Amino acid sequence: MTNGRSLNVELNDGSQITATVFLPDAGKGPGLLVCPGRADDQRGTYDTARLFAEEGYVVMLASPAAVDSAATTPDALHALTDELRALPETIGRIGVLGFGEGGLPALRAAARCWVDCAVAYTPELLALAPTDIAGLRVPVVVHTAGNPGHPPEPLRSALDGSPHLTRYVYPDVGAGFFRKGHAGYDPASALIAHQRSVVLLRRQMGPHHDFSALWDQHCACEFATRDVDATMATMVASPYVNHIPTMTGGVGQEQLKRFYKYHFIPKTPADTRLVPISRTVGETSLVDELLFCFTHDIEMDWMLPGIPPTGRYVEIPLVAIVRFRGDKLYNEHIYWDQASVLVQIGLLDPTGLPVAGAETARKLTDETLPSNGLMRAWRKSEDWPL
């Protein structure tokens, strides 16, 4: 991914507006015009541009002056989108992404320019005319912060009646919820909004990647070849991993590589097996359900930190939620039942507790095994009317 190159875009009247181009690692891809808001500082807008370049897009980041021109002058908006499409690195379709005041040109581009989709974060809807909405020709996603209220008629009818526009409302956040470093930044809302944005972009423009194959390659590097450098090569420049039950993993390239090199790959038993149960692949993420099986013959820093080897065999259901950026892994959230692990290695007596050992794994692969064995009240309801 490049650091960005400056670009001058000439208008019909001979004046110029400026933009900066960021390329994905592949060097080419679908085009994305990014229009920042006035509250976005340069560092924040550059980070946003790099983020979407990491997703696989050729990003043209418009300058604040260019955004102002595009919001008021159709010529400027056409010039920017035409220049993006003409870039030699732009392959296939183009879209527009706007934040704050930049949302207005993003929405107008979807009505007036030859673009394939648009996304707008907290645009000033009242600045739109009903004809702007009625003229939408391509899919549009709008992220609205707080309680947006009800815009006046006939704008409200245009918004509600548009077959191309999807609105997502984030009721408990402010207008800057998506800006990292902003006082109103809300990580959870920003994350899901970004996910929804990328879903639209991927569906309309690509690029499309085989996430299942990418995840299999990553797991092979971890558990088969046990190659730390190859494992890290499957991930973005700033990845993170969180094993939820034990809060182990790492954030960023340096910390995560240290984790993999000293506390995960060499601290995973040699007989470890991953038994697939189900896999769901989406536009931005993958969910893997599997059995994780091993003999506890070494100290496992990441799963059982500080616990000496017991020699016990363990098998547990495990769920991995994996998010991607472009053709690389961005993060992993890994879940398992720690109580079941502790029961199986003999550190937790399940007597009188609502926990189980290897039975949870067996039940996962054989649904005919009895249910509700831990529920004392289950027997009482046997003769109750249904």
Beta strands, then each sheet from edge to edge (+ up, - down):
strand 1: 5-10
strand 2: 16-22
strand 3: 29-35
strand 4: 58-62
strand 5: 90-99
strand 6: 118-121
strand 7: 140-145
strand 8: 165-170
strand 9: 235-243
strand 10: 248-251
strand 11: 273-281
strand 12: 285-295
strand 13: 313-325
strand 14: 328-336
sheet 1: 1+ 2- 4+ 3+ 5+ 6+ 7+ 8+
sheet 2: 10+ 9- 14- 13+ 12- 11+
end
